[in-house]
Amino acid sequence: MTQFGYALASEEHRPLDLVRYAALAEESGFEFALISDHYHPWVDAQGQSSFIWTVLGGIATATEKLRVGTGVTCPIIRYHPALVAQMAATAASMMEGRFFLGIGSGEGLNEHIYGDHFPPPVIRQEMVLEAVEIIRELWEGEEVTHHGEFFAVEEACLYTLPDTLPEIYMAADGPRAAEIAAEVCDGLISVSPDKEIISSFEKSGGKGKPRFGHVAVCYARNEAEARRTAHHYWPISGLQGDAKWELRSTKHFDGLVKGVTEDQVAESILCSADPEKHAAHMQPFIDAGYDHVYLHQIGPDQESFFRFYRDEVLPHMRQTRQPARKSA
């Protein structure tokens, strides 16, 4: 059966607010949450970008049942995979059985900051494969020395490990990444209800593994207010193509989104106070085969969103939801 979660947008909210929203998500009936892991926001209007591994410590103490994961961490450039292994093991030790590691191949916006070369997607995907190998080996608790094509690890051993190791889910925006997610990871994360992604995941060994679908919404008192808010904070939703993965600065994004209109943003972000429209907006992901759907509420008003979903949307979805997993 489909589970429903909440997106903790570290680009929009201050650290203590993220901790509070995680607690509110749990109280409101959400079953899991993913927190974004960025060094920069996409555009200056978003205004935040905290070190989320510190925030996760606060979330661990503020929640009791909520499953929490990264959505997503890039384990290949800004973070060395040995460091990711340690960070994730510590988070999982603080949220025993509740933490999962979401990974991806990164964006130029965050991964260039040390002056490292940001390689093309095919190389980054190969780096991810090696990174996952290192992370899993370190999680075994033995001393690891590794000299691979991209990474070196010398005499490293993790002493703090959880009783239950976290699962690793991988973000995919195309068939090849979905294949890698199926082959070496425990689940899939995507922002698209494209059935080709699910099909590639299924055919490559993903049957029976969790699939997480990200859905962007903006709830407000009326549609006009929601459209203004979504356009102000998330104009990048109106950008087409893959250029956004390569841009290096919020200045580049601020320049690129100047021509994006409210209508373009509203094509991908639901701007509505109608619970039936919110339910319908999630349905394509469920129909495509996603068994976990998580909501990103755009803008500063999160409390109203929680009340709205607690009282109107989630009860409706749970009353009508059907088994989501399908064979491709």
C-alpha positions, 0 to 999 in steps of 0.5 A, spaced: 500 500 500 502 507 498 505 510 504 505 518 504 511 522 506 514 529 507 519 533 503 524 537 508 526 543 503 533 545 506 533 550 501 527 554 504 527 553 511 532 554 517 535 548 521 530 548 527 524 549 523 526 543 519 527 539 526 520 542 528 517 540 521 519 533 521 516 533 528 509 536 525 510 531 519 510 525 524 504 528 528 500 529 522 500 522 519 506 522 514 510 516 515 517 518 512 520 524 510 526 526 506 531 532 507 535 535 501 542 535 502 545 541 498 551 546 499 547 552 496 539 553 494 537 553 487 535 561 487 537 566 492 529 567 494 529 560 497 534 563 502 537 557 506 542 551 505 544 548 512 548 542 513 543 537 514 547 532 517 547 536 523 539 537 522 538 530 522 541 529 529 535 534 532 530 530 528 532 524 531 531 527 538 524 530 535 521 524 532 519 517 534 516 513 529 518 517 522 522 514 517 527 519 515 532 519 509 536 524 505 533 526 498 539 526 496 546 526 498 551 526 493 557 521 495 562 522 490 565 529 490 563 534 495 563 528 500 568 522 500 564 515 500 568 514 506 565 520 510 558 518 507 559 511 510 560 514 517 555 520 517 550 515 515 552 510 520 551 515 525 545 518 523 542 510 523 545 509 530 541 515 532 534 513 529 535 505 530 531 502 524 528 509 521 534 512 517 535 511 510 541 513 505 538 517 499 544 518 494 545 521 487 550 523 482 549 530 484 549 537 481 554 542 479 551 547 483 553 544 490 559 539 487 564 544 484 565 548 491 572 545 492 574 546 485 574 539 483 572 537 476 564 536 475 564 530 470 559 528 465 553 524 468 556 517 465 562 518 469 558 520 475 554 514 475 561 510 475 563 513 481 556 512 484 557 505 483 564 505 486 562 509 492 556 504 494 561 499 494 566 503 499 560 505 503 557 497 504 564 495 505 565 500 511 558 498 514 561 491 515 565 494 521 572 491 518 578 495 516 578 497 509 583 499 504 581 500 497 584 503 491 579 504 486 578 508 479 576 514 483 577 513 490 582 511 495 581 509 502 586 507 507 586 503 513 579 505 515 574 502 520 567 505 522 566 503 530 559 506 531 554 502 527 547 501 528 544 494 529 540 495 523 544 498 517 540 503 513 538 501 506 540 505 500 536 508 495 538 512 489 535 518 485 534 517 478 531 521 472 532 516 466 533 509 465 540 508 466 540 511 473 534 507 474 538 500 472 544 502 477 539 503 483 536 496 481 543 493 481 546 496 487 541 499 491 535 498 495 530 502 492 529 508 487 527 515 488 525 520 482 521 526 481 518 523 475 512 519 474 515 516 467 513 509 467 520 508 463 524 509 469 520 504 473 520 499 467 528 500 467 528 499 475 524 493 474 527 489 469 534 490 472 532 487 479 528 492 482 522 488 483 519 488 490 524 494 492 521 501 494 520 506 489 519 514 492 516 519 488 517 526 489 511 531 488 511 538 489 505 542 491 503 549 494 497 549 498 494 556 500 488 560 501 486 561 494 490 559 487 492 566 486 496 566 492 499 559 491 501 561 484 505 567 487 508 563 492 510 557 488 513 562 482 517 566 487 520 560 491 521 555 486 521 558 479 526 552 477 520 548 476 519 552 469 526 550 466 526 545 461 532 540 459 538 538 463 542 544 464 540 545 471 544 539 473 551 543 470 550 550 473 554 552 478 551 558 482 545 561 484 546 567 480 546 563 474 539 560 476 537 567 478 538 569 471 535 563 467 529 563 471 527 571 469 523 569 464 519 563 467 512 565 468 507 563 473 503 559 468 510 555 467 511 553 474 503 551 475 504 546 470 508 542 474 507 544 481 499 544 483 497 550 486 490 549 490 486 548 496 482 543 493 483 536 496 481 532 490 486 536 486 491 534 491 489 527 491 489 527 483 496 530 483 499 524 486 495 519 482 500 519 476 506 516 481 501 511 484 499 509 477 506 508 475 508 504 480 511 508 486 509 505 493 512 511 497 509 518 495 512 524 498 510 531 498 514 538 498 510 544 500 513 550 497 513 556 501 514 558 508 507 556 510 508 549 512 503 549 518 497 550 514 499 545 509 500 540 515 493 541 517 490 541 510 493 534 509 492 531 516 484 533 516 483 532 508 488 529 504 491 524 507 484 521 510 482 521 503 488 517 500 488 512 505 481 510 504 481 510 497 489 507 496 490 501 492 496 497 492 501 501 488 507 496 486 506 493 479 510 489 474 513 493 468 
